[in-house]
Amino acid sequence: MQRRLTLLPIYFLIISFVILVGSVSAHEVNKNAVALLIAKDTTGKIIGTGSGFVARPEGTLVTNYHVLLDAHTIDVHFPDGSRSEVIGIIKIDRAKDFAIVKLVEGLYSTLEIGDPSNLKPYEYTSALGYLTEQVNEDKGQIVQTYGFILGIHPQSDPKLPFIYTTTPFGPGFSGGPVINKFNQVIGLATIEGRSVNLALPINTVNQYLDAKTFFSIESLLDQDKISLEAMYYRGSYFLHELADPEKAIIEFKKILSKNPSFVLAHYELAAAYRNLGMLDKSISQYEKTLALNPDFPEALSNLGGYYFRAGKLDQAVSTFKKAIEVYPNFIQALSNLGAALNKQKHHYEAVKLLKKALNLNPEFAIAHFNLGNSLFALNQLDEARKAFELSQSQGIDFLSMHWKLYQIHKKNQHFQDAEKELKIILEIDPLNEDAKKKLFELPTTH
């Protein structure tokens, strides 16, 4: 099991990311200040894992609030093999999703706190955490990932900005440090996306780090019984980790019955309805989300995706454009807008957007596919072939792409390659009579 927050933009394909282990530069962070947190219930059963870092040497540790949710004990493990445990809560903020906790008294390694207030796009970032899938018998392997800043923008709450970064956050990274090139903590890994991940700026936490008083985990559990934010995180856990949208819907509806303006409950309720195939209800929830916060970039992109699929291209284009206006480096929205413009035959405009998306993330497979479609329509066939082949190497296997590759190879008289594409088409769609006919008509390649 694992506990994390997940963005759910509608991509026209979900792709994976590569996580790099170890350092790829001359910079070396004090990894022994980065902790694995293992949350357990009353029986000692693991209910979730997360990450955190020590900010003060006497044992003040920072993590995400949702890592602690419903835990009766939280064990803390460090890379050198040393252990501790959470003995109290110094400060939590459920809405901002951070927790400052007190460890057993001791002398701990720490990380230096940085200043995220002057961050600029394309600056280096790195994240450290423990992948849940690698936690075994209360032990985990620390992982470091690398990327750069895309910008600082609000998400669901206009007053709460996040650091948007290409640095990957794996499952279990929640609460781990995001650092700058000086190895200073600038944020907490909070929301895991695909090509984009969100970190809570550390200056949200700073003012509470030197507090001396703390309260018990039991008190936190009592408070969480009536907390709407706790209900939200439980609902998200049901939805994303347990794949139980019906149970998630119950939690989100409880919240909205008490607070109809809880933006994230509408947003996640839309995702739950989508998972059940209830698309009209999903669209309605995204529209309610945006009525409360018109500048919620992920909600804009998601709704635009539904409009696209429904053939409402003008609405899709305007919604994607709004998402990019709010967040100019929104990789998925750039790619999705490119796809919608292709449908409208605005291929030159699409190419510019798709190339920007790929400059931000060269491994975003669907953007290569969408770019291939643009270039194919513009009769730039060699470039289209390269884009399609890149998307294929990154996991795309769409029937339409193989048809276009067949046409490119046939036009270039590369008949063996054309034959290969037709055979792939027939593997995907064995009853495709058109592919059978064209295969029969191809000049012999043997």
For each residue, the residues with C-beta under 8 A, 3 or more apart:
1: 46 47 48 49 132 241
2: 48 49 132 133 171 172 241
3: 39 47 48 49 50 66 67 69 174 233 237 241
4: 50 66 132 169 171 172 173 174 192 240 241
5: 64 66 97 174 190 191 192 233 236 240
6: 191 192 193 236 240
7: 191 192 193 194 196 198 298
8: 240 271 298 302
9: 193 194 298 301 302 305 332 333
10: 274 301 302 304 305 306 336
11: 14 15 194 305 332 335 336 366
12: 305 335 336 339 366 369 370
13: 365 366 369 395 396
14: 11 194
15: 11 194 195 363 364 365 366 394 395
16: 395
17: 168 194 195 363
18: 168 363
19: 131 143 145 168 170
20: 24 144 145 146
21: 141 143 144
22: 144
23: 27 28 29 144
24: 20 146
25: 146
26:
27: 23 126 181 182 183
28: 23 183
29: 23 34 111 126 128 144 179 183
30: 33 109 110 111 183
31: 34 79 128 142 144
32: 78 79 80 109
33: 30 53 54 78 108 109 110 111
34: 29 31 51 52 53 78 79 111 128 129 142 176 177
35: 51 52 53 54 61 76 77 78 84
36: 49 51 76 77 78 130 135 139 140 142
37: 49 50 51 52 63 67 74 75 76 86 175
38: 46 49 74 75 76 77 135 138
39: 3 46 47 48 49 50 67 68 69 70 71 73 74
40: 43 44 45 46 47 71 72 73 74 75
41: 44 45 47 70 71 72
42: 72
43: 40
44: 40 41 73
45: 40 41
46: 1 38 39 40 49 135
47: 1 3 39 40 41 70 71
48: 1 2 3 39 67 69 71 237
49: 1 2 3 36 37 38 39 46 67 130 132 135 140 172
50: 3 4 37 39 63 64 66 67 129 130 172 173 174 175 176
51: 34 35 36 37 63 67 128 129 130 172 173 174 175 176 177 189
52: 34 35 37 61 62 63 67 76 101 175 176
53: 33 34 35 61 62 63 110 111 128 176 177 185
54: 33 35 57 59 60 61 103 108 109 110 111
55: 60 61 62 100 110 111 113 185 209
56: 59 60 108 110 209 210
57: 54 107 108 109 110
58: 105 106 107 108
59: 54 56 84 102 103 104 105 106 108
60: 54 55 56 90 100 101 102 103 209 210
61: 35 52 53 54 55 76 86 100 101 102 103
62: 52 53 55 98 99 100 101 175 177 188 202 205 209
63: 37 50 51 52 53 67 68 98 99 101 174 175 176 188
64: 5 50 67 97 98 99 174 175 188 189 190 200
65: 68 69 92 93 94 96 97 98 99 229 233
66: 3 4 5 50 69 97 174 233 236
67: 3 37 39 48 49 50 51 52 63 64 74 99 174 175
68: 39 63 65 71 74 86 89 92 99 101 217 220
69: 3 39 48 65 66 224 230 233 234 237
70: 39 41 47 221 224 234
71: 39 40 41 47 48 68 74 217
72: 40 41 42 217 221
73: 39 40 44 85 86 217
74: 37 38 39 40 67 68 71 85 86 101 217
75: 37 38 40 83 85 138
76: 35 36 37 38 52 61 83 84 85 86 103
77: 35 36 38 82 83 138 139 140
78: 32 33 34 35 36 81 82 83 84 109
79: 31 32 34 142
80: 32
81: 78
82: 77 78
83: 75 76 77 78
84: 35 59 76 78 103 104 106 108
85: 73 74 75 76 103 104
86: 37 61 68 73 74 76 89 101 102 103 217
87: 102 103 104 214
88: 101 102 214 215 216 217
89: 68 86 92 99 100 101 102 214 215 216 217 219 220
90: 60 100 101 102 208 211 213 214
91: 98 99 100 208 211
92: 65 68 89 98 99 100 220
93: 65 96 97 98 99 204
94: 65 97 227 229 230
95: 157 160 229
96: 65 93 160 200 204
97: 5 64 65 66 93 94 190 200
98: 62 63 64 65 91 92 93 188 200 204 205
99: 62 63 64 65 67 68 89 91 92 93 175
100: 55 60 61 62 89 90 91 92 205 208 209 211
101: 52 60 61 62 63 68 74 86 88 89 90 214
102: 59 60 61 86 87 88 89 90 214
103: 54 59 60 61 76 84 85 86 87 106 108
104: 59 84 85 87
105: 58 59
106: 58 59 84 103
107: 57 58
108: 33 54 56 57 58 59 84 103
109: 30 32 33 54 57 78
110: 30 33 53 54 55 56 57
111: 29 30 33 34 53 54 55 177 179 183 184 185
112: 182 183 184 185
113: 55 184 185 202 206 209
114: 179 180 182 184 185 186 202
115: 118 184 186 203
116: 119 152 163 186 187 201 202 203
117: 201 203
118: 115
119: 116 123 149 152 163 180 186
120: 123 149
121: 148 149 150 151 329
122: 148 149
123: 119 120 148 149 180 181
124: 146 148 180 181
125: 146 147 148 149 163 165 166 167 178 179 180 186 199
126: 27 29 144 145 146 147 167 178 179
127: 144 145 147 165 167 168 169 173 176 177 178 179 189 197 199
128: 29 31 34 51 53 142 143 144 145 176 177 179
129: 34 50 51 142 143 169 170 172 173 174 175 176 189
130: 36 49 50 51 134 135 140 141 142 143 172 173 176
131: 19 134 135 140 141 143 170 171 172 173
132: 1 2 4 49 135 170 171 172
133: 2 171 172
134: 130 131 140 141 143 172
135: 36 38 46 49 130 131 132 138 139 140 172
136: 139 140
137:
138: 38 75 77 135
139: 36 77 135 136
140: 36 49 77 130 131 134 135 136 172
141: 21 130 131 134
142: 31 34 36 79 128 129 130
143: 19 21 128 129 130 131 134 170 173
144: 20 21 22 23 29 31 126 127 128
145: 19 20 126 127 128 167 168 169 170
146: 20 24 25 124 125 126 167
147: 125 126 127 165 166 167 168
148: 121 122 123 124 125 165 166 167
149: 119 120 121 122 123 125 152 163 164 165
150: 121 164 165 166 196 327 329 330 331 360
151: 121 164 327 328 329
152: 116 119 149 161 162 163 164 201
153: 161 162 164 297 326 327
154: 157 158 159 160 161 162 295
155: 160 162 191 198 296 297 298
156: 160 263 264 267 289 293 296 299
157: 95 154 160 263 293
158: 154 293 295
159: 154
160: 95 96 154 155 156 157 204
161: 152 153 154 201
162: 152 153 154 155 187 190 191 198 199 200 201
163: 116 119 125 149 152 178 186 187 198 199 200 201
164: 149 150 151 152 153 196 197 198 327 329
165: 125 127 147 148 149 150 178 196 197 198 199
166: 125 147 148 150 195 196 197 331 360 361
167: 125 126 127 145 146 147 148 178 197
168: 17 18 19 127 145 147 197
169: 4 127 129 145 173 174 176 189 191 192 193 197
170: 19 129 131 132 143 145 173 192
171: 2 4 131 132 133 192
172: 2 4 49 50 51 129 130 131 132 133 134 135 140
173: 4 50 51 127 129 130 131 143 169 170 176 189 192
174: 3 4 5 50 51 63 64 66 67 129 169 189 190 192
175: 37 50 51 52 62 63 64 67 99 129 188 189 190
176: 34 50 51 52 53 63 127 128 129 130 169 173 188 189
177: 34 51 53 62 111 127 128 185 187 188 189
178: 125 126 127 163 165 167 185 186 187 188 189 199
179: 29 111 114 125 126 127 128 182 183 184 185 186
180: 114 119 123 124 125 183 184 186
181: 27 123 124
182: 27 112 114 179
183: 27 28 29 30 111 112 179 180
184: 111 112 113 114 115 179 180
185: 53 55 111 112 113 114 177 178 179 202
186: 114 115 116 119 125 163 178 179 180 199 201 202
187: 116 162 163 177 178 190 199 200 201 202
188: 62 63 64 98 175 176 177 178 199 200 202 205
189: 51 64 127 129 169 173 174 175 176 177 178 192 197 199
190: 5 64 97 162 174 175 187 198 199 200
191: 5 6 7 155 162 169 197 198
192: 4 5 6 7 169 170 171 173 174 189 197
193: 6 7 9 169 196 197 198
194: 7 9 11 14 15 17 332
195: 15 17 166 331 332 360 361 364
196: 7 150 164 165 166 193 330 331 332
197: 127 164 165 166 167 168 169 189 191 192 193
198: 7 155 162 163 164 165 190 191 193
199: 125 127 162 163 165 178 186 187 188 189 190
200: 64 96 97 98 162 163 187 188 190 204 205
201: 116 117 152 161 162 163 186 187 204
202: 62 113 114 116 185 186 187 188 205 206
203: 115 116 117 206
204: 93 96 98 160 200 201
205: 62 98 100 188 200 202 208 209
206: 113 202 203 209
207:
208: 90 91 100 205 211
209: 55 56 60 62 100 113 205 206
210: 56 60
211: 90 91 100 208 214
212:
213: 90
214: 87 88 89 90 101 102 211
215: 88 89 219 220
216: 88 89 219 220
217: 68 71 72 73 74 86 88 89 220 221
218: 221 222
219: 89 215 216 222 223
220: 68 89 92 215 216 217 223 224
221: 70 72 217 218 224 225
222: 218 219 225
223: 219 220 226 227
224: 69 70 220 221 227 230
225: 221 222 230
226: 223
227: 94 223 224 230 231
228: 231 232 255 258 259 262 265
229: 65 94 95 232 233
230: 69 94 224 225 227 233 234
231: 227 228 234 235 251 252 254 255
232: 228 229 235 236 251 252 255 262 264 265 268
233: 3 5 65 66 69 229 230 236 237
234: 69 70 230 231 237 238 251
235: 231 232 238 239 247 248 249 250 251 252 255 265 268 272
236: 5 6 66 232 233 239 240 248 268
237: 3 48 69 233 234 240 241 242
238: 234 235 241 242 244 245 247 248 251
239: 235 236 242 243 244 245 248 268 271 272 275
240: 4 5 6 8 236 237 243
241: 1 2 3 4 237 238
242: 237 238 239 247
243: 239 240 275
244: 238 239 247 248
245: 238 239 248 249 271 272 273 275 276
246: 249 250 272 276
247: 235 238 242 244 250 251
248: 235 236 238 239 244 245 251 252 268 269 272
249: 235 245 246 252 253 269 272 273
250: 235 246 247 253 254
251: 231 232 234 235 238 247 248 254 255
252: 231 232 235 248 249 255 256 265 266 268 269 272
253: 249 250 256 257 269
254: 231 250 251 257 258
255: 228 231 232 235 251 252 258 259 262 265
256: 252 253 259 260 262 265 266 269
257: 253 254 260
258: 228 254 255
259: 228 255 256 262 265
260: 256 257
261: 292
262: 228 232 255 256 259 265 266
263: 156 157 266 267 289 292 293 296
264: 156 232 267 268
265: 228 232 235 252 255 256 259 262 268 269
266: 252 256 262 263 269 270 285 286 288 289 292
267: 156 263 264 270 271 285 286 289 296 298 299
268: 232 235 236 239 248 252 264 265 271 272
269: 248 249 252 253 256 265 266 272 273 285
270: 266 267 273 274 281 282 283 284 285 286 289 299 302
271: 8 239 245 267 268 274 275 282
272: 235 239 245 246 248 249 252 268 269 275 276
273: 245 249 269 270 276 278 279 281 282 285
274: 10 270 271 277 278 279 282
275: 239 243 245 271 272
276: 245 246 272 273
277: 274
278: 273 274 281 282
279: 273 274 282 283 306
280: 283 284
281: 270 273 278 284 285
282: 270 271 273 274 278 279 285 286 306
283: 270 279 280 286 287 303 306
284: 270 280 281 287 288
285: 266 267 269 270 273 281 282 288 289
286: 266 267 270 282 283 289 290 299 302 303 306
287: 283 284 290 291 303
288: 266 284 285 291 292
289: 156 263 266 267 270 285 286 292 293 296 299
290: 286 287 293 294 296 299 300 303
291: 287 288 294
292: 261 263 266 288 289
293: 156 157 158 263 289 290 296 299
294: 290 291 322
295: 154 158 300 326
296: 155 156 263 267 289 290 293 299 300
297: 153 155 300 301 323 326 327 330 333
298: 7 8 9 155 267 301 302
299: 156 267 270 286 289 290 293 296 302 303
300: 290 295 296 297 303 304 319 320 322 323 326 333
301: 9 10 297 298 304 305 319 320 323 330 332 333 336
302: 8 9 10 270 286 298 299 305 306
303: 283 286 287 290 299 300 306 307 319
304: 10 300 301 307 308 315 316 317 319 320 323 333 336 337 340
305: 9 10 11 12 301 302 308 309 316 336
306: 10 279 282 283 286 302 303 309 310
307: 303 304 310 312 313 315 316 319
308: 304 305 311 312 313 316 336 339 340 343
309: 305 306
310: 306 307
311: 308
312: 307 308 315 316
313: 307 308 316 317 340 343 344
314: 317 318
315: 304 307 312 318 319
316: 304 305 307 308 312 313 319 320 336 340
317: 304 313 314 320 321 337 340 341 344
318: 314 315 321 322
319: 300 301 303 304 307 315 316 322 323
320: 300 301 304 316 317 323 324 333 336 337 340
321: 317 318 324 325 337
322: 294 300 318 319 325 326
323: 297 300 301 304 319 320 326 327 330 333
324: 320 321 327 328 330 333 334 337
325: 321 322 328
326: 153 295 297 300 322 323 330
327: 150 151 153 164 297 323 324 330 333
328: 151 324 325
329: 121 150 151 164 334 360
330: 150 196 297 301 323 324 326 327 333 334
331: 150 166 195 196 334 335 357 360 361 364 367
332: 9 11 194 195 196 301 335 336
333: 9 297 300 301 304 320 323 324 327 330 336 337
334: 324 329 330 331 337 338 353 354 356 357 360 367
335: 11 12 331 332 338 339 353 354 357 364 366 367 370
336: 10 11 12 301 304 305 308 316 320 332 333 339 340
337: 304 317 320 321 324 333 334 340 341 350 353
338: 334 335 341 342 350 351 353 354 357 367 370 371 374
339: 12 308 335 336 342 343 350 366 370 373
340: 304 308 313 316 317 320 336 337 343 344
341: 317 337 338 344 346 347 349 350 353
342: 338 339 345 346 347 350 370 373 374 377
343: 308 313 339 340
344: 313 317 340 341
345: 342 377
346: 341 342 349 350
347: 341 342 350 351 374 375 377 378
348: 351 352 378
349: 341 346 352 353
350: 337 338 339 341 342 346 347 353 354 370 371 374
351: 338 347 348 354 355 371 374 375 378
352: 348 349 355 356
353: 334 335 337 338 341 349 350 356 357
354: 334 335 338 350 351 357 358 367 370 371 374
355: 351 352 358 359 371
356: 334 352 353 359 360
357: 331 334 335 338 353 354 360 361 364 367
358: 354 355 361 362 364 367 368 371
359: 355 356 362
360: 150 166 195 329 331 334 356 357 364
361: 166 195 331 357 358 364 367
362: 358 359
363: 15 17 18 394
364: 15 195 331 335 357 358 360 361 367 368
365: 13 15 368 369 390 391 394 395 396
366: 11 12 13 15 335 339 369 370 391 396
367: 331 334 335 338 354 357 358 361 364 370 371
368: 358 364 365 371 372 387 388 390 391 394 396
369: 12 13 365 366 372 373 387 388 391 396 398 401
370: 12 335 338 339 342 350 354 366 367 373 374
371: 338 350 351 354 355 358 367 368 374 375 387
372: 368 369 375 376 384 385 387 388 391 401 404
373: 339 342 369 370 376 377 384 400 404
374: 338 342 347 350 351 354 370 371 377 378
375: 347 351 371 372 378 380 381 383 384 387
376: 372 373 379 380 381 384 404 408
377: 342 345 347 373 374
378: 347 348 351 374 375
379: 376
380: 375 376 383 384
381: 375 376 384 385 408 411 412
382: 385 386 408
383: 375 380 386 387
384: 372 373 375 376 380 381 387 388 404 408
385: 372 381 382 388 389 405 408 409
386: 382 383 389 390
387: 368 369 371 372 375 383 384 390 391
388: 368 369 372 384 385 391 392 396 401 404 405
389: 385 386 392 393 405
390: 365 368 386 387 393 394
391: 365 366 368 369 372 387 388 394 395 396 401
392: 388 389 395 396 397 401
393: 389 390
394: 15 363 365 368 390 391
395: 13 15 16 365 391 392
396: 13 365 366 368 369 388 391 392 401
397: 392 401 402 428
398: 369 401 402
399: 402 403 425 428 429
400: 373 403 404
401: 369 372 388 391 392 396 397 398 404 405
402: 397 398 399 405 406 421 424 425 428
403: 399 400 406 407 421 425
404: 372 373 376 384 388 400 401 407 408
405: 385 388 389 401 402 408 409 417 421
406: 402 403 409 410 418 421 422 425 438
407: 403 404 410 411
408: 376 381 382 384 385 404 405 411 412
409: 385 405 406 412 414 415 417 418 421
410: 406 407 413 414 415 418 442
411: 381 407 408
412: 381 408 409
413: 410
414: 409 410 417 418
415: 409 410 418 419 442 443 445
416: 419 420 445
417: 405 409 414 420 421
418: 406 409 410 414 415 421 422 442
419: 415 416 422 423 439 442 445
420: 416 417 423 424
421: 402 403 405 406 409 417 418 424 425
422: 406 418 419 425 426 435 438 439 442
423: 419 420 426 427 439
424: 402 420 421 427 428
425: 399 402 403 406 421 422 428 429 432 435
426: 422 423 429 430 432 435 436 439
427: 423 424 430
428: 397 399 402 424 425
429: 399 425 426 432 435
430: 426 427
431:
432: 425 426 429 435 436
433: 436 437
434: 437 438
435: 422 425 426 429 432 438 439
436: 426 432 433 439 440
437: 433 434 440 441
438: 406 422 434 435 441 442
439: 419 422 423 426 435 436 442
440: 436 437
441: 437 438
442: 410 415 418 419 422 438 439 445
443: 415
444:
445: 415 416 419 442
446:
